[in-house]
Each structure stands twice: as C-alpha cells, then as structure tokens.
Amino acid sequence: MSSTRKPRHNSTTPNPTPLSQRRLKTKPVLAVLAILLLGNVLWFITWLIPNKGEEVGSDEQVAVIDGDVITRQQWMVAMEDRYGKETLQNLVNESVMEKSAEKFKIKVTDKEIDLELALMRSAQDKIDTAMQNLSDEQLRQTLRSQLILDKVLTKDLVIEEASIEKYYEENKALYNIETSYRTSIIEVDSKKGAEEALSELKNSSDFSVLAREISIDSASASLGGDIGFITEKQGNVDPAIMKAAKGLSAGEVSKVIKLDNGHFAIVQVQEVAKGQSFTYDDVKEHIERELALEQLPQHVTPESFWSEFKATWYYGEEKK
C-alpha cells in the first residue's frame, strides 16, 4: 500500500503533546473499543447457527411473550442484521492484517503483546468496559492486529535514537507499572443484604449471576459485577474496594465492606496482574513505533489494505 507510506526520513523532535496523554493512553483503548461489540457477538452468532442436520428455517421457540412466539430463525436473522456486517468486517480485517504480516515479513511476539497489554491496563484513568467485555484471547488478537498495522505503516520511517532516549528518560514512570486487580463487586444498600449475599456465595452461588440479580450498581451488575482492572492510582475507585482487593488472591471473595456512599459490598478478585518495570531495551521499539506513528499524515485503517489483498465480502462494498 505504497500510497499511504511516507519516504524514509529522520525525526529529531517528537510531537510536543506528551505521548503518555495521547497515543500510549488512547490508541490501544480506542482500538479495542472499535471491535468491542464484534468480538463479543462473534461467539454468540456462531452459537446461534443451527447444529448439523438442523434446517436453517427452524421454528424452534426461543421466547414466548403473552402467547407471541419468537423463533430461533427470527433470532438468527435479527442477530445477523444488527451485528453481522461488523463481525464479518472484523474477521476480514484480521485476515488482511495477517496477510500483510506475511507480505512485509512483520513479526509480532507474545512479549510485544504483553507490553501493550500492560501499558493499556496502566493507562486506564477510569474503569474501562472495553477490557471487561473481551476475553483474553480476543484482546490479544486485537492487539496483535493493531501491532501488525502499526509496524507496516512505520516500517519505512526512522526515528533518531536521541529522540527515543529523551522520551524514555522523561517518561520512565510510564513504564513502572503497578500491580492491578481485575475485580468484581456486588453492591447492596444494607449490611444485612450484603451478609445474605455472602452467605449465598458460600453456598456455591455464582458471583456473576448473583451480581446481575441483586447488585444496585447497574453499570457493573450488567457485566456480572466486573469493574475491570483497578489500581491504587485510580481516583474514581472507592478506597474500600481497593483495600479489599489487595488482600485477595485470584478467585477469592472478601468479607462485607462498607463503601463511602453508605452502601455495602462484596468484592471478588478474578485476576492479579503483577506490577512490572520495563527497561529502555524493553520499550525502545515500542517508543520508536509510537513516535513514528505521530509523523504519519493521516489515520490509516485495516480497510485500506483490502484492495491490495483482493478482499471481497458478502456486503459487496468496496473498501478503500
């Protein structure tokens, strides 16, 4: 895609707006937000596809409302209408990026994905539903595709070593990442209600199911209580939740805690991401790539590569 690449050049002065406030914080999150719905519904659409031997026009009932029936086929058609185009576009984009990696001999390692994931988590300045709604596999695939795209776009660009070193020295704190806890909560309005919920959990009730049923925090309740990865630096997380999370291992549930708003809660830690410190050598290529991306004259998406790899799709629209 030669029309989108700039000729080789040197850059001595990064964009004056700190990257820690720009690409390093926003680009990974925006990339995930762009495919959040797609990754989530893909498995669902697949599940809806009839089993082998079952006719597509099945009149199997999936819901009944006051005698009115919704069939499996109606459900499938609605899912395709609402999410089919975006899901297919995401699949094509992933495939096109893999083809690009082959053509331009681009390699993306697990270590690079781990770095991007760690930076994404540490850059959260608020609870980010994007990370909550993607499985680890979906998230890593999304980051892989983004890294391929970034590497292809910047492969002919050169950033001077002095610029990379300067940025690293000025932003070392960005690469000292504190431990984060993927946390779920059940919030109720009384201590008695919280104690009853804790009792149910001890009797093998599922935390996410119970959160959806009784938690009064609607945002997290819709996600089974999940509030994402939290750290001590997040000012919008109740200190009592952070304190409880720090005392738990993955899979453990806290005692009843009181929140600043007067409500009561139970905390569960799903995953602990240990803090990491990245050296200059660890992040040199990452910084170089990010600085190079700042030099590009326009925003480029995976769709820009469709014609190069002769990609066609069901919806028949040409992507340029």
C-alpha positions, -999 to +999 in steps of 0.1 A: +000+000+000+027+024-012+003+054-014+000+056+024+037+053+034+060+082+037+095+082+024+123+074+048+132+104+070+147+114+103+127+129+132+145+147+160+116+163+179+086+143+190+052+160+189+051+184+219+020+169+234+032+140+257+025+106+243+015+095+277-016+117+273-021+107+236-013+075+218+001+055+247-032+060+265-058+064+239-047+043+209-049+008+225-082+016+242-097+030+210-086+000+190-104-023+215-135-001+216-137-003+178-141-040+179-156-045+214-191-054+201-176-075+173-156-098+195-184-102+219-211-112+195-190-135+173-192-165+196-229-157+201-237-157+164-218-189+160-238-205+188-270-195+171-261-213+139-281-245+137-265-277+146-255-300+117-287-316+103-309-288+116-327-268+090-319-231+088-356-223+089-362-239+122-393-229+140-378-238+174-392-214+201-366-193+219-391-170+237-428-166+243-444-132+253-481-133+261-485-161+236-464-145+209-435-167+198-400-157+188-384-185+168-348-194+166-347-183+129-361-149+138-334-146+164-307-155+140-319-130+114-320-102+139-285-110+151-272-110+115-290-077+107-276-060+138-241-074+142-234-095+111-218-068+090-195-055+117-185-090+128-176-100+092-157-068+087-137-076+118-129-111+106-118-097+072-096-071+088-078-097+110-072-119+080-059-089+059-035-079+087-022-115+088-016-113+051+001-080+055+024-095+081+034-123+057+040-099+027+061-074+046+077-101+069+063-085+100+067-104+133+047-098+164+058-116+195+040-125+227+064-103+246+053-073+225+016-081+231+023-085+268+039-050+268+009-034+250-015-051+274+004-039+304+006-004+291-031-005+283-040-016+318-018+010+335-031+038+312-067+034+324-077+066+341-112+053+345-130+019+346-128+007+310-156-015+298-136-024+267-113-047+286-141-061+306-161-073+276-133-091+257-118-124+266-080-126+270-078-143+236-099-117+219-079-089+235-046-103+225-058-109+189-070-073+187-036-060+199-018-083+175-037-069+146-031-034+157+006-040+161+008-055+126-009-024+112+014-001+131+045-019+120+035-020+084+028+018+084+061+027+101+085+002+086+100+028+063+102+056+089+133+063+110+133+080+144+167+091+158+180+073+188+183+105+207+145+112+204+137+077+217+161+080+247+149+115+255+113+103+256+121+074+278+141+095+303+112+120+306+086+092+310+102+065+330+072+064+353+050+053+325+070+020+323+069+013+361+036-004+362+019-012+395+000-043+404-036-043+392-066-064+402-094-074+379-122-070+403-159-077+406-183-063+431-218-069+444-232-036+459-263-035+481-280-009+503-277-027+536-253-047+556-279-074+561-284-077+524-246-080+519-243-106+545-271-126+529-254-124+496-221-135+511-240-165+526-253-174+492-218-172+477-205-195+504-233-220+495-219-221+459-239-194+442-222-179+412-208-144+418-216-130+384-251-144+384-258-130+419-243-096+409-267-094+379-296-103+402-291-081+432-263-055+427-276-020+427-246-007+408-263-010+374-231-005+354-212-033+369-243-055+375-249-058+337-213-072+335-217-097+363-201-073+388-170-068+367-153-033+372-122-042+353-086-039+364-081-014+393-050+001+408-043+023+438-038+053+415-073+052+402-090+081+419-126+070+410-124+036+428-137+035+463-107+030+486-125+003+505-128-018+472-091-014+465-082-023+501-103-054+499-089-064+465-053-061+477-059-087+504-073-113+480-059-139+456-074-147+423-108-163+428-112-153+464-142-133+478-139-106+505-159-101+537-186-075+536-172-040+533-187-005+537-184+020+509-181+058+511-216+062+497-231+043+527-238+011+507-222-022+514-204-045+490-186-078+485-155-079+464-141-108+442-107-107+425-107-125+392-071-119+382-040-103+396-016-087+371+017-083+389+035-050+386+063-047+361+092-024+354+103-021+318+138-011+308+148+011+279+157-020+259+123-035+267+104-005+253+127+010+227+109-004+197+076+005+212+085+041+217+102+043+182+070+030+166+047+053+185+069+084+177+069+073+140+031+069+140+029+106+151+046+115+119+020+099+096-001+125+077-034+106+081-052+079+100-050+045+083-073+016+090-070-021+080-097-015+053-071+005+034-054-029+026-084-047+013-078-040-023-041-049-020-051-084-009-082-087-032-105-089-003-142-092-011-172-098+012-209-105+014-220-069+016-202-061-017-190-026-008-155-017-020-132-007+008-105+019+001 
